[in-house]
């Protein structure tokens, strides 16, 4: 079992989930989660055009101007707080600043996702410790090796939880910006 990889995957998944949550800041990555139906297959928005950001607005210059309506619909479906404007082969997306209530709800959701990530990380540690105990009982490893492994598992768990906390703190700061 590769605890470091499992924890790293959990932390990365958490960071991706945080990016999906709306904050006061608008970046070109704000729409990374949007998928566009292009001739029956779902493609990421960034594969459909060049994305740039200015203030609370994102401009998407499409590689294929015939896709404007499909792109606009995908953005509207994915973001209830985005106002989509279609202009000559481009899609402009305006974002209104989030209300105080919206920011508080987003913070609660971010905290919930952080707790879920921590639970997953702790579960990974438990699986590793159970594996070490099983190996010890079948005499594959010594008691010293088991204790070292458990200590290492705890260190990796602590590090992963610190990364989750740091990402959550960054999101909290981002949510305070209006």
C-alpha positions in Angstrom: 0.0 0.0 0.0 1.4 3.4 -1.0 0.2 5.7 1.8 2.0 8.8 0.4 0.4 8.4 -3.0 -3.1 7.8 -1.5 -2.8 10.9 0.7 -1.4 13.0 -2.1 -4.3 12.0 -4.3 -6.8 12.9 -1.5 -5.2 16.3 -1.0 -5.2 17.0 -4.8 -8.8 16.0 -5.1 -9.6 18.3 -2.2 -7.8 21.2 -3.9 -9.7 20.6 -7.1 -13.0 20.6 -5.2 -12.0 23.9 -3.5 -11.4 25.4 -7.0 -14.9 24.6 -7.9 -16.3 26.6 -5.0 -17.1 30.2 -5.8 -15.1 32.9 -4.2 -14.7 36.7 -4.6 -11.8 36.2 -7.0 -12.3 35.4 -10.7 -9.5 33.5 -12.4 -9.2 31.8 -15.8 -9.4 28.5 -13.8 -12.8 29.5 -12.4 -14.4 27.5 -15.3 -12.0 24.6 -15.4 -14.7 22.2 -14.3 -17.0 23.1 -17.2 -17.4 20.5 -19.9 -18.8 21.3 -23.4 -20.8 18.9 -25.6 -18.9 18.9 -28.9 -20.4 16.5 -31.5 -21.5 14.1 -28.8 -18.4 14.0 -26.7 -17.7 16.1 -23.6 -14.6 18.2 -23.8 -13.1 20.5 -21.2 -13.8 24.2 -21.8 -10.1 25.0 -22.2 -9.9 22.7 -25.2 -12.6 24.8 -27.0 -10.8 28.2 -26.9 -8.4 30.6 -25.4 -9.5 31.8 -21.9 -8.4 35.1 -20.4 -9.5 37.0 -17.3 -9.9 40.6 -16.5 -11.5 41.9 -13.2 -14.7 40.0 -12.7 -14.9 38.9 -16.4 -13.7 36.0 -18.4 -13.3 36.1 -22.1 -13.3 32.9 -24.2 -12.1 33.3 -27.8 -13.3 30.1 -29.4 -11.2 28.0 -31.9 -14.5 27.2 -33.7 -17.0 30.1 -33.6 -19.9 27.7 -34.4 -19.5 26.4 -30.8 -20.6 29.6 -29.1 -24.0 28.5 -28.1 -22.8 25.1 -26.8 -20.1 26.8 -24.8 -22.6 29.4 -23.4 -25.1 26.7 -22.4 -22.4 24.6 -20.7 -21.3 27.6 -18.7 -24.8 28.6 -17.7 -25.6 25.1 -16.6 -22.4 24.8 -14.5 -22.5 28.3 -12.9 -25.7 29.8 -11.6 -23.9 33.0 -10.7 -22.4 33.7 -14.2 -23.9 36.0 -16.8 -23.0 34.8 -20.3 -22.8 37.1 -23.3 -22.2 35.8 -26.8 -20.4 38.1 -29.3 -18.8 37.2 -32.7 -17.1 33.9 -32.0 -16.5 34.8 -28.4 -18.1 34.2 -25.1 -17.9 36.8 -22.3 -18.7 35.7 -18.8 -19.5 38.3 -16.1 -19.5 37.4 -12.4 -21.3 39.4 -9.9 -19.6 39.6 -6.5 -20.9 37.0 -4.0 -23.1 38.1 -1.2 -22.1 37.8 2.4 -24.5 34.9 2.8 -23.1 33.1 -0.3 -19.5 33.5 1.1 -20.6 32.1 4.4 -22.3 29.1 2.7 -19.2 28.6 0.6 -17.0 28.6 3.7 -19.2 26.0 5.4 -19.0 23.8 2.3 -15.2 24.2 2.1 -14.9 23.3 5.7 -17.1 20.2 5.2 -15.0 19.1 2.2 -11.8 19.7 4.3 -13.2 17.4 7.0 -14.1 14.8 4.4 -10.5 14.9 3.1 -9.1 14.6 6.6 -11.4 11.6 7.3 -10.1 9.9 4.1 -6.5 10.6 5.0 -7.1 9.1 8.5 -8.7 6.1 6.9 -5.6 5.6 4.7 -3.5 5.7 7.9 -5.8 3.1 9.5 -5.5 0.8 6.5 -1.7 1.1 6.6 -1.5 0.3 10.3 -3.8 -2.6 9.9 -1.6 -3.9 7.1 1.5 -3.5 9.3 -0.3 -5.4 12.1 -1.2 -8.2 9.7 2.4 -8.4 8.5 3.6 -8.5 12.1 1.2 -11.3 13.1 2.3 -13.4 10.1 6.0 -12.7 11.0 6.7 -10.9 7.7 8.1 -7.9 9.7 9.5 -7.5 13.2 7.8 -5.4 16.0 10.4 -2.7 15.5 9.6 -2.5 11.8 5.9 -2.3 12.7 6.5 0.6 15.1 8.7 2.4 12.6 6.0 1.9 9.9 3.3 3.2 12.2 5.4 6.3 13.1 6.0 7.0 9.4 2.3 6.5 8.6 1.5 9.1 11.4 4.0 11.5 10.0 2.6 11.2 6.5 -0.9 11.7 7.8 0.1 14.8 9.8 1.7 16.2 6.7 -1.3 15.6 4.5 -3.7 17.1 7.0 -1.4 20.2 7.2 -1.7 20.5 3.4 -5.5 20.3 3.6 -5.6 22.9 6.4 -3.3 25.3 4.4 -5.5 25.0 1.3 -8.6 25.6 3.4 -7.0 28.7 5.0 -6.1 30.0 1.6 -9.7 29.5 0.4 -11.0 31.3 3.5 -8.7 34.3 2.7 -9.9 34.3 -0.9 -13.5 34.3 0.3 -12.9 37.4 2.4 -11.9 39.4 -0.6 -14.8 41.1 -2.3 
